[in-house]
Structure formats: C-alpha cells, structure tokens
Amino acid sequence: MKLLAAGVVALGLALPVRAEVPEIYRRVASVHWVVKDLDRVKAGWGKLGFPSRDLGEMTVAGSFRGRRGASRFRVAQAWLAGANVVWIQPIEGESALREHLDRHGDGVFSVNYAAASRDALDAEVARLGGLGVPVLQRADVVTPGDRLTVVHMDTAANGKYVVGLLQGDAPRPPAEPPSPALPLKLSQYALVVRSLDAVSAYWERLGFPAMQITHDPLHDLRHRGQPGRFDQRLGWHRHGTVTWEWIEPLAGPTVYEEHLKEHGESLHHLAFDVPDIDAACAAWEALGVPIVQSGAWGQEGKPGSGRFAYAATDAFGGVTTEFLWSRR
C-alpha cells in the first residue's frame, strides 16, 4: 500500500481525501419536534421522569419559502438524557413546521446546530446554497436573553431531516433530574429511509462522510409479542458526540415499515444506552409504555454482543425510544 501511494504521488495524482464533517455539525444543539397536542406530549414524557419547561405562546415573524409572514406557536422544552428537545405546536399561520405536521404527523422536524457568530451562520447558509440547498424558513426569535436567529435549510426531501442553523441566545433546557427514574445516556439519532445509497450520496455531496453500511445478522427477534422475522441494512454516520443510524427495512413486519407507512422517511427513534436493559423495559412497561420490538446481536456472553428494545413512546409525540445494552 505504501508503494502504491508513492507511485500515485510520483505520477502527480492526488490521493482521495476522506471527507470530514464541517465543524459546525460536530455537536447537535437541539431538535425541533413538532406536535399536534403539546399537553399530551409533555404529560407522556413527564410520566417517564422527564420534566419540561413551558415557554408559552410565541409569535414569530420571518420568511417561509421566500414569503414573508408570521406564525403563532406553543413551545415547551425538555432535556431527554442528552437530547435538548424543543416541542412546538403550531397554532396559526403558514410555516415549515405546520407543513411538516400536515405531511408527516408528530415527530422531529429539524436537527439544529449552533453557529459561533452571525458571519459563521451566513457562511454556512451560503455554502449550502452553493450546493443547491435553499433556505426553507428563516426567523428572528425574541428570547429572554436577547435574540435567536433560526435558519431551516431545505434538506428534508433528499436528506430526510431539516438542517437547522442557530445563532444567538437560545433558551437553556431544564436541568436533568438529580436522581432520574431510569439511568439513560443518549447514543443515537436514528432515521428510517427507503434507500441508504441515495441518502448517503446526498449527504456526501453536502460535505459529510459517506455512510458506513452494514448488514449484520441479528437473533432473538421479537415484534409486538411474536417471533420476529425482520431484516434491515444499516447506515452509520459516526461524526460528533452522538452516532447517526439510518435504517433501510428489507423484511418485516417491523416497526420501521410501520413508521414509513404512518410518518414517511424521517427520524424514527432516539436511542439510549442503559446499564440493565431488562430493568429498563420492565420500568417503562409498568408505566404503560410497551416494548414493541427487540433483539440481539453478536455471540451471547461474548464481548461486543448486545441487545436492543424499542419502547412505544411514539404514542405521545411520534418518536420511538430504543434501549441499547452491550457487553464490554
């Protein structure tokens, strides 16, 4: 390999450079999660031990697909074991959030990243615009501290979620409970798509690394209380502090196909590492949140093996929760 590289250089050819994610995308600042019934969503997650802070009603002026206007929302914020969640219930007015709710139902609308300055924000908007990604929606929001500029880029059709770019004073999320009812650590944002290859190519065009695609065997499969026969390809983006998982269903029945039917290609679940997956499942089932799919990977009892289980939190907000446990 060294001789090959030396030969390429000697011929004056450039070696391919592995794409590195732009700096702004190395940490998720928040997610904008649109819902029909904010009270129901707050109550559901509150029952599981996640308090929220009601930010009241907000009237936001800005542009949507180039048209100026104002929209009114109810807003609340929560900290889900590492995920800074902003729940937004559209009340009136035309907006990208209302469009998402009408098209997909409850669920995560955008994943947001913080720009260090207004110049940095404008530079990233311009970079994406040069790659053919227009601004979907832009607004300046008055916050308790000052002002927050929010730019949503039009990436959902091909990238399956909206990129949000933030600059300014964003409200801080509520503090995590000092003694959470269940110890969780955010480990994945996961989306269901119909074609991993198409989505990977799109994000690669925008400057992200190509996905690592895997198709490893699973065992001990269960789906809604019955033996499972599901299969899927998985794509991985391992940039930043949290892994991105992309799921392409191959066989079912499976919760992934159910999500595609109800919500379309979009964020399916948030995954959390747990120290005891049986205890986690039992605790949430006792609170009325059933486990709807589960399974395992690797050789049982060996390092690197593990288990997963999906809890039906989509009943209040459209997003499922996954528990992950692995043997070290």
VOPAGU-2260 file (C-alpha; in pm, 1 decimal, decimal comma):
REM VOPAGU-2260
SITE   aa  ch    i         X         Y         Z
SITE  MET   A    0       0,0       0,0       0,0
SITE  LYS   A    1     288,9     238,8      78,6
SITE  LEU   A    2     447,6     158,4    -259,8
SITE  LEU   A    3     113,8     220,5    -432,6
SITE  ALA   A    4      73,2     557,2    -260,0
SITE  ALA   A    5     430,6     655,3    -351,3
SITE  GLY   A    6     364,0     565,9    -713,6
SITE  VAL   A    7      47,4     773,3    -725,1
SITE  VAL   A    8     228,8    1074,6    -581,1
SITE  ALA   A    9     518,1    1026,9    -823,6
SITE  LEU   A   10     271,4    1041,5   -1113,8
SITE  GLY   A   11     138,6    1369,9    -981,5
SITE  LEU   A   12    -204,0    1227,7    -894,8
SITE  ALA   A   13    -392,8    1324,9    -581,6
SITE  LEU   A   14    -488,5    1056,4    -333,5
SITE  PRO   A   15    -858,0    1066,2    -235,9
SITE  VAL   A   16    -916,7    1256,6      85,5
SITE  ARG   A   17   -1161,7    1116,2     335,9
SITE  ALA   A   18   -1441,7    1368,9     391,5
SITE  GLU   A   19   -1456,0    1527,0     733,6
SITE  VAL   A   20   -1782,6    1669,1     859,1
SITE  PRO   A   21   -1783,2    2051,7     870,0
SITE  GLU   A   22   -1701,1    2177,8    1219,4
SITE  ILE   A   23   -2046,8    2323,7    1285,3
SITE  TYR   A   24   -2200,9    1973,4    1265,2
SITE  ARG   A   25   -1987,5    1808,1    1530,5
SITE  ARG   A   26   -2239,8    1877,4    1807,7
SITE  VAL   A   27   -2619,3    1884,8    1797,8
SITE  ALA   A   28   -2750,5    2193,5    1975,7
SITE  SER   A   29   -3119,1    2092,8    1982,9
SITE  VAL   A   30   -3401,8    1929,3    1793,5
SITE  HIS   A   31   -3723,6    2099,5    1687,8
SITE  TRP   A   32   -4000,4    1846,0    1739,6
SITE  VAL   A   33   -4343,2    1939,6    1604,1
SITE  VAL   A   34   -4659,0    1804,7    1774,5
SITE  LYS   A   35   -5034,8    1834,5    1749,2
SITE  ASP   A   36   -5103,8    1827,7    2124,0
SITE  LEU   A   37   -4829,2    1975,1    2340,6
SITE  ASP   A   38   -5003,8    1893,3    2668,4
SITE  ARG   A   39   -5027,7    1523,9    2579,5
SITE  VAL   A   40   -4660,5    1509,8    2481,9
SITE  LYS   A   41   -4545,6    1685,5    2799,5
SITE  ALA   A   42   -4760,7    1456,4    3013,1
SITE  GLY   A   43   -4633,7    1140,4    2841,9
SITE  TRP   A   44   -4265,5    1221,1    2883,6
SITE  GLY   A   45   -4326,7    1366,5    3229,1
SITE  LYS   A   46   -4470,9    1030,9    3337,7
SITE  LEU   A   47   -4137,7     873,8    3238,3
SITE  GLY   A   48   -3942,4    1114,0    3458,4
SITE  PHE   A   49   -3856,7    1391,5    3211,5
SITE  PRO   A   50   -3985,6    1730,2    3328,0
SITE  SER   A   51   -4038,0    2009,0    3075,9
SITE  ARG   A   52   -4049,7    2385,7    3087,4
SITE  ASP   A   53   -4339,3    2562,5    2918,2
SITE  LEU   A   54   -4215,2    2859,7    2715,4
SITE  GLY   A   55   -4568,2    2978,8    2641,1
SITE  GLU   A   56   -4700,4    3111,7    2312,5
SITE  MET   A   57   -4468,9    3276,8    2061,4
SITE  THR   A   58   -4549,4    3481,3    1753,3
SITE  VAL   A   59   -4260,5    3450,6    1509,9
SITE  ALA   A   60   -4213,2    3673,9    1204,9
SITE  GLY   A   61   -3993,6    3561,1     920,3
SITE  SER   A   62   -3992,4    3402,2     576,5
SITE  PHE   A   63   -4115,3    3063,0     458,8
SITE  ARG   A   64   -4015,3    2956,3     107,6
SITE  GLY   A   65   -3935,7    3321,1      37,6
SITE  ARG   A   66   -4272,4    3453,7     153,4
SITE  ARG   A   67   -4284,8    3692,3     449,9
SITE  GLY   A   68   -4535,9    3626,5     726,6
SITE  ALA   A   69   -4593,5    3549,1    1092,8
SITE  SER   A   70   -4693,5    3230,5    1271,6
SITE  ARG   A   71   -4800,2    3151,9    1626,2
SITE  PHE   A   72   -4682,7    2850,0    1825,6
SITE  ARG   A   73   -4696,5    2694,8    2170,2
SITE  VAL   A   74   -4348,9    2591,4    2282,3
SITE  ALA   A   75   -4200,2    2376,8    2559,7
SITE  GLN   A   76   -3851,0    2245,4    2623,7
SITE  ALA   A   77   -3714,9    1929,2    2783,3
SITE  TRP   A   78   -3384,2    1751,9    2838,3
SITE  LEU   A   79   -3409,4    1384,5    2739,3
SITE  ALA   A   80   -3089,8    1236,7    2883,7
SITE  GLY   A   81   -2864,0    1423,1    2641,6
SITE  ALA   A   82   -3116,6    1548,3    2384,1
SITE  ASN   A   83   -3216,7    1915,6    2408,5
SITE  VAL   A   84   -3574,5    1893,1    2280,5
SITE  VAL   A   85   -3792,0    2188,3    2180,8
SITE  TRP   A   86   -4153,8    2077,6    2134,6
SITE  ILE   A   87   -4351,9    2308,9    1906,4
SITE  GLN   A   88   -4727,7    2305,7    1849,1
SITE  PRO   A   89   -4832,9    2522,9    1553,6
SITE  ILE   A   90   -5142,2    2730,9    1632,2
SITE  GLU   A   91   -5192,6    2954,8    1330,3
SITE  GLY   A   92   -5008,2    3082,6    1026,9
SITE  GLU   A   93   -4815,8    2925,1     741,6
SITE  SER   A   94   -4480,3    2770,2     833,5
SITE  ALA   A   95   -4249,2    2481,6     755,1
SITE  LEU   A   96   -4343,2    2327,6    1090,1
SITE  ARG   A   97   -4714,5    2329,1    1002,8
SITE  GLU   A   98   -4628,4    2179,3     663,7
SITE  HIS   A   99   -4427,9    1901,3     831,7
SITE  LEU   A  100   -4708,7    1826,9    1078,3
SITE  ASP   A  101   -4967,4    1805,1     800,0
SITE  ARG   A  102   -4743,2    1581,5     589,0
SITE  HIS   A  103   -4575,8    1354,4     845,9
SITE  GLY   A  104   -4767,7    1392,8    1172,1
SITE  ASP   A  105   -4593,8    1431,8    1508,6
SITE  GLY   A  106   -4216,3    1397,4    1501,3
SITE  VAL   A  107   -3876,9    1561,0    1480,8
SITE  PHE   A  108   -3877,1    1833,8    1216,9
SITE  SER   A  109   -3517,6    1958,1    1237,0
SITE  VAL   A  110   -3185,3    1875,8    1394,3
SITE  ASN   A  111   -3014,5    2202,3    1486,9
SITE  TYR   A  112   -2653,5    2318,0    1503,6
SITE  ALA   A  113   -2516,2    2635,5    1662,8
SITE  ALA   A  114   -2302,7    2879,5    1463,9
SITE  ALA   A  115   -2035,1    3066,0    1658,7
SITE  SER   A  116   -2120,2    3402,3    1500,6
SITE  ARG   A  117   -2354,0    3568,4    1252,7
SITE  ASP   A  118   -2075,0    3556,9     994,1
SITE  ALA   A  119   -2035,4    3182,0    1050,7
SITE  LEU   A  120   -2411,3    3132,6    1012,9
SITE  ASP   A  121   -2423,9    3332,9     690,5
SITE  ALA   A  122   -2119,6    3147,4     556,5
SITE  GLU   A  123   -2278,7    2805,9     612,5
SITE  VAL   A  124   -2608,8    2919,2     458,8
SITE  ALA   A  125   -2411,8    3042,5     157,0
SITE  ARG   A  126   -2207,3    2719,2     135,2
SITE  LEU   A  127   -2520,3    2503,3     133,7
SITE  GLY   A  128   -2689,5    2741,9    -110,2
SITE  GLY   A  129   -2395,7    2699,8    -345,9
SITE  LEU   A  130   -2455,8    2323,9    -331,5
SITE  GLY   A  131   -2818,5    2366,7    -432,8
SITE  VAL   A  132   -2982,9    2375,3     -87,9
SITE  PRO   A  133   -3213,5    2676,9     -47,8
SITE  VAL   A  134   -3334,7    2833,4     275,8
SITE  LEU   A  135   -3667,1    2677,7     372,1
SITE  GLN   A  136   -3753,2    2910,7     658,5
SITE  ARG   A  137   -3579,3    3192,3     845,1
SITE  ALA   A  138   -3681,9    3387,8    1152,8
SITE  ASP   A  139   -3550,1    3600,1    1437,0
SITE  VAL   A  140   -3698,3    3489,6    1768,4
SITE  VAL   A  141   -3701,9    3712,4    2076,3
SITE  THR   A  142   -3566,9    3516,7    2375,0
SITE  PRO   A  143   -3537,1    3602,5    2745,9
SITE  GLY   A  144   -3168,7    3686,5    2695,8
SITE  ASP   A  145   -3170,6    3860,4    2359,5
SITE  ARG   A  146   -3249,0    3724,4    2014,3
SITE  LEU   A  147   -3205,6    3395,0    1831,2
SITE  THR   A  148   -3172,0    3363,0    1454,6
SITE  VAL   A  149   -3309,8    3032,6    1324,1
SITE  VAL   A  150   -3249,5    2919,2     966,2
SITE  HIS   A  151   -3402,8    2592,6     847,3
SITE  MET   A  152   -3242,5    2460,2     529,3
SITE  ASP   A  153   -3446,7    2267,9     271,4
SITE  THR   A  154   -3275,5    1928,5     310,1
SITE  ALA   A  155   -3567,5    1703,0     406,2
SITE  ALA   A  156   -3670,7    1575,9      61,8
SITE  ASN   A  157   -3333,3    1412,5      -4,8
SITE  GLY   A  158   -3167,3    1412,1     339,7
SITE  LYS   A  159   -3480,7    1306,3     533,7
SITE  TYR   A  160   -3449,1    1574,1     802,9
SITE  VAL   A  161   -3423,4    1951,3     803,5
SITE  VAL   A  162   -3087,4    2104,1     895,3
SITE  GLY   A  163   -3140,3    2386,9    1142,7
SITE  LEU   A  164   -2875,3    2655,6    1190,7
SITE  LEU   A  165   -2892,7    2866,9    1507,3
SITE  GLN   A  166   -2710,3    3179,0    1617,3
SITE  GLY   A  167   -2773,4    3384,0    1927,9
SITE  ASP   A  168   -2927,6    3330,8    2267,1
SITE  ALA   A  169   -3116,6    3000,5    2272,2
SITE  PRO   A  170   -3318,5    2918,8    2586,8
SITE  ARG   A  171   -3135,3    2668,8    2804,3
SITE  PRO   A  172   -3308,2    2334,8    2858,9
SITE  PRO   A  173   -3437,0    2233,4    3201,5
SITE  ALA   A  174   -3176,8    2065,6    3418,9
SITE  GLU   A  175   -3176,4    1686,6    3423,6
SITE  PRO   A  176   -3343,8    1548,7    3736,8
SITE  PRO   A  177   -3082,4    1490,2    4009,8
SITE  SER   A  178   -3200,0    1129,1    4050,8
SITE  PRO   A  179   -3354,3    1016,7    3720,3
SITE  ALA   A  180   -3604,7     733,2    3746,1
SITE  LEU   A  181   -3404,9     540,5    3484,8
SITE  PRO   A  182   -3036,0     598,1    3403,0
SITE  LEU   A  183   -3012,0     673,0    3030,6
SITE  LYS   A  184   -2741,0     812,6    2804,6
SITE  LEU   A  185   -2822,6     940,9    2455,2
SITE  SER   A  186   -2628,7     738,9    2197,4
SITE  GLN   A  187   -2809,6     760,6    1860,8
SITE  TYR   A  188   -3034,1     964,2    1637,8
SITE  ALA   A  189   -3197,4     711,1    1404,5
SITE  LEU   A  190   -3395,5     760,0    1083,4
SITE  VAL   A  191   -3588,4     519,0     860,8
SITE  VAL   A  192   -3535,7     558,7     485,0
SITE  ARG   A  193   -3617,2     365,2     169,0
SITE  SER   A  194   -3268,8     384,1      15,1
SITE  LEU   A  195   -2947,3     416,4     213,9
SITE  ASP   A  196   -2742,5     465,2    -101,5
SITE  ALA   A  197   -2942,2     765,8    -220,3
SITE  VAL   A  198   -2937,7     933,8     121,2
SITE  SER   A  199   -2565,7     868,1     168,7
SITE  ALA   A  200   -2488,8    1018,4    -172,1
SITE  TYR   A  201   -2689,3    1329,5     -87,4
SITE  TRP   A  202   -2511,7    1399,8     241,2
SITE  GLU   A  203   -2175,5    1320,8      84,4
SITE  ARG   A  204   -2247,9    1588,5    -177,1
SITE  LEU   A  205   -2304,7    1834,8     108,7
SITE  GLY   A  206   -1963,8    1762,4     260,2
SITE  PHE   A  207   -2039,9    1477,8     501,5
SITE  PRO   A  208   -1853,2    1145,2     501,4
SITE  ALA   A  209   -2009,9     858,1     311,0
SITE  MET   A  210   -2210,3     625,5     530,7
SITE  GLN   A  211   -2059,8     301,9     652,7
SITE  ILE   A  212   -2324,3      46,0     552,3
SITE  THR   A  213   -2362,5    -283,1     740,3
SITE  HIS   A  214   -2590,7    -585,2     720,1
SITE  ASP   A  215   -2505,2    -797,1    1020,5
SITE  PRO   A  216   -2714,6   -1088,8    1148,1
SITE  LEU   A  217   -2944,0   -1043,6    1449,2
SITE  HIS   A  218   -3111,0   -1305,0    1669,0
SITE  ASP   A  219   -3375,4   -1347,5    1939,9
SITE  LEU   A  220   -3605,2   -1123,6    1736,9
SITE  ARG   A  221   -3946,1   -1019,7    1871,0
SITE  HIS   A  222   -4207,8    -793,9    1712,8
SITE  ARG   A  223   -4521,1    -695,6    1905,7
SITE  GLY   A  224   -4511,4   -1005,3    2124,1
SITE  GLN   A  225   -4446,5   -1252,4    1840,2
SITE  PRO   A  226   -4128,3   -1407,7    1698,5
SITE  GLY   A  227   -3970,2   -1156,6    1462,7
SITE  ARG   A  228   -3857,3   -1211,1    1104,0
SITE  PHE   A  229   -3741,2    -860,6    1024,4
SITE  ASP   A  230   -3425,6    -765,0     842,7
SITE  GLN   A  231   -3263,1    -433,9     752,0
SITE  ARG   A  232   -2949,8    -265,3     619,8
SITE  LEU   A  233   -2795,9      -4,0     846,0
SITE  GLY   A  234   -2604,1     308,5     753,9
SITE  TRP   A  235   -2380,5     490,3    1000,9
SITE  HIS   A  236   -2253,1     845,3    1035,1
SITE  ARG   A  237   -2009,8     848,8    1326,8
SITE  HIS   A  238   -1941,8    1221,9    1347,5
SITE  GLY   A  239   -1978,2    1434,7    1657,4
SITE  THR   A  240   -2070,7    1310,7    2001,6
SITE  VAL   A  241   -2375,4    1102,7    1902,5
SITE  THR   A  242   -2394,2     832,1    1632,8
SITE  TRP   A  243   -2641,1     862,9    1344,6
SITE  GLU   A  244   -2811,7     541,3    1239,2
SITE  TRP   A  245   -3001,0     511,1     910,5
SITE  ILE   A  246   -3232,2     211,9     865,0
SITE  GLU   A  247   -3344,9      62,3     533,6
SITE  PRO   A  248   -3606,5    -210,5     600,8
SITE  LEU   A  249   -3567,1    -528,2     395,6
SITE  ALA   A  250   -3822,0    -766,7     551,2
SITE  GLY   A  251   -4091,3    -747,2     814,1
SITE  PRO   A  252   -4326,1    -699,1     979,7
SITE  THR   A  253   -4124,1    -438,6    1167,2
SITE  VAL   A  254   -4167,3    -106,9    1345,2
SITE  TYR   A  255   -3961,8      51,4    1066,3
SITE  GLU   A  256   -4219,2     -34,9     799,2
SITE  GLU   A  257   -4493,7      86,5    1032,7
SITE  HIS   A  258   -4314,1     419,9    1070,2
SITE  LEU   A  259   -4272,9     460,4     694,6
SITE  LYS   A  260   -4643,5     397,5     645,5
SITE  GLU   A  261   -4752,9     644,8     915,0
SITE  HIS   A  262   -4485,0     915,9     900,2
SITE  GLY   A  263   -4278,6     860,9     586,4
SITE  GLU   A  264   -3898,7     880,9     575,1
SITE  SER   A  265   -3797,8    1066,5     888,3
SITE  LEU   A  266   -3648,5    1034,6    1235,5
SITE  HIS   A  267   -3776,8     712,4    1390,2
SITE  HIS   A  268   -3616,2     690,8    1733,3
SITE  LEU   A  269   -3376,7     824,9    1989,7
SITE  ALA   A  270   -3151,2     552,9    2131,1
SITE  PHE   A  271   -3019,8     546,6    2486,5
SITE  ASP   A  272   -2756,4     326,4    2646,5
SITE  VAL   A  273   -2881,4     156,8    2963,8
SITE  PRO   A  274   -2690,8     -43,8    3226,6
SITE  ASP   A  275   -2970,2    -303,9    3262,7
SITE  ILE   A  276   -3199,8    -349,8    2963,7
SITE  ASP   A  277   -3439,9    -586,3    3141,6
SITE  ALA   A  278   -3489,2    -335,3    3422,7
SITE  ALA   A  279   -3537,2     -51,7    3173,0
SITE  CYS   A  280   -3802,2    -243,5    2978,1
SITE  ALA   A  281   -3985,0    -351,5    3293,2
SITE  ALA   A  282   -3984,8       1,1    3437,8
SITE  TRP   A  283   -4143,0     160,6    3132,4
SITE  GLU   A  284   -4388,1    -122,4    3073,8
SITE  ALA   A  285   -4506,4     -73,8    3432,6
SITE  LEU   A  286   -4576,7     289,4    3336,9
SITE  GLY   A  287   -4787,2     184,1    3038,9
SITE  VAL   A  288   -4524,7     207,5    2761,5
SITE  PRO   A  289   -4496,9    -134,8    2593,0
SITE  ILE   A  290   -4189,5    -285,6    2428,8
SITE  VAL   A  291   -4284,1    -336,2    2063,4
SITE  GLN   A  292   -3967,5    -482,1    1909,0
SITE  SER   A  293   -3644,5    -633,5    2038,6
SITE  GLY   A  294   -3348,8    -849,4    1952,0
SITE  ALA   A  295   -2978,2    -912,6    1999,5
SITE  TRP   A  296   -2650,4    -909,9    1809,1
SITE  GLY   A  297   -2319,8   -1091,3    1842,4
SITE  GLN   A  298   -2242,7   -1413,8    2028,5
SITE  GLU   A  299   -2427,6   -1419,3    2358,8
SITE  GLY   A  300   -2196,7   -1373,9    2656,2
SITE  LYS   A  301   -1903,6   -1255,7    2443,0
SITE  PRO   A  302   -1758,1    -901,8    2441,3
SITE  GLY   A  303   -1918,0    -692,5    2168,6
SITE  SER   A  304   -2253,7    -866,8    2189,9
SITE  GLY   A  305   -2562,5    -677,4    2292,5
SITE  ARG   A  306   -2937,6    -630,7    2296,8
SITE  PHE   A  307   -3187,6    -369,8    2182,1
SITE  ALA   A  308   -3551,0    -296,8    2263,0
SITE  TYR   A  309   -3795,8     -37,5    2131,7
SITE  ALA   A  310   -4042,0     132,0    2367,5
SITE  ALA   A  311   -4360,5     279,3    2217,2
SITE  THR   A  312   -4311,9     643,8    2315,2
SITE  ASP   A  313   -4440,2     733,4    1966,6
SITE  ALA   A  314   -4785,1     730,5    2131,3
SITE  PHE   A  315   -4703,0    1077,2    2265,0
SITE  GLY   A  316   -4506,3    1262,2    2002,9
SITE  GLY   A  317   -4437,4    1027,1    1713,5
SITE  VAL   A  318   -4082,3     926,3    1814,2
SITE  THR   A  319   -3995,0     578,6    1945,7
SITE  THR   A  320   -3730,3     516,0    2214,7
SITE  GLU   A  321   -3464,7     245,9    2182,7
SITE  PHE   A  322   -3280,2      93,8    2479,4
SITE  LEU   A  323   -2931,0     -37,2    2399,2
SITE  TRP   A  324   -2714,2    -261,2    2612,9
SITE  SER   A  325   -2378,1    -404,6    2511,9
SITE  ARG   A  326   -2130,6    -636,4    2680,4
SITE  ARG   A  327   -1790,3    -471,9    2729,4
